[in-house]
Amino acid sequence: MAALALVAIAVLAAFQVRGLGGPRLIRMPLGALPDQTALTYDSAASTLSAVDDAGAAARAPVSLALSIAVDGTRVVVGTENGVLLSEDGGRTLMPVLRDIHIWAVALSGADAAAVSWGRSLYVSHDGGRGWRPASAPRADLQINALLITSSVWLAAAQIGVLVSHDQGESWVLAAGSPERATSLLEDGGGLLLGTWNGDLYRSSERAASWQLVRAYPSGIWSLAAGGLVGTANGLFQAGRRVAGPLGQTETVSVAVSGGTRFAATPGSRVWADAGDGWHQVLAGVRW
């Protein structure tokens, strides 16, 4: 389950928001599938597309995907109009939560979570088919990312880290947790948290306290296995900028599947590296 938790993060999508430093185009979703591929949103074709080291292939039409979470072949997609569910790796989609703008999603086994920025938080315990509201203070719901682990559910929020110890039914702010939280990852039996201040923190499995690991020169957008970190000022691997243009390019989402790493940059562009260097596999469009 720990190996799958990284793909349950609600990674970032291309959209205009005011939450982090004013309105800007910031997000582009990635969700790692198990076969060295990843799902993303192709804004040029308005589809979910599967990308690998060789290129991209369209899977299912969708108007605007804001976040993607994957567990095996099950996929939950947060969109401008609700939540879509796929049970075949994104080839077909069914609406399961309608008429609400979903900013972030998470998925692990039968459990799933979704949030509408600043408005409401939803949970599912049947693999994403049925949803109901969770109990969380509305003032705390400026949430950038969600993560489900076997011991705790977490939400990276503007005010800090929200935690749930009852499978998402109720949420509280973790005392002393870092503010302006943007991203979460289960890693090596512990938890990693990125912030818009550029700080990377580590915590125990239950998020009782957080210790600073490293300070990056700009805000952290996304985290993935193997020390892959997407920031507002470039892509990093194990604390160092990657070689080539991605090392200096805002990287809003990262994912890892098998031996292939993926990164998304503004303009709906996706890059891949299967050990032969980073190269673009989805051209996207300029917003």
Secondary structure, 3 states (H helix, E strand, C coil): CHHHHHHHCCCCCCCEECCCCCCEECCCCEEECCCCCEEEEECCCCEEEEEECCEEEEEEECCCEEEEEEECCEEEEEECCEEEEECCCCCCCEEEEECCCCCEEEEECCEEEEEECCCEEEEECCCCCCCEECECCHHHCCEEEEEECCCCEEEEECCEEEEECCCCCECEECCCCCCCEEEEEEECCEEEEEECCCEEEEECCCCCCEEEEEECCCCEEEEEHHHEEEECCEEEECCEECCCHHHHCCCCEEEEECCEEEEEECCCEEEEECCCCCEEEECCCCC
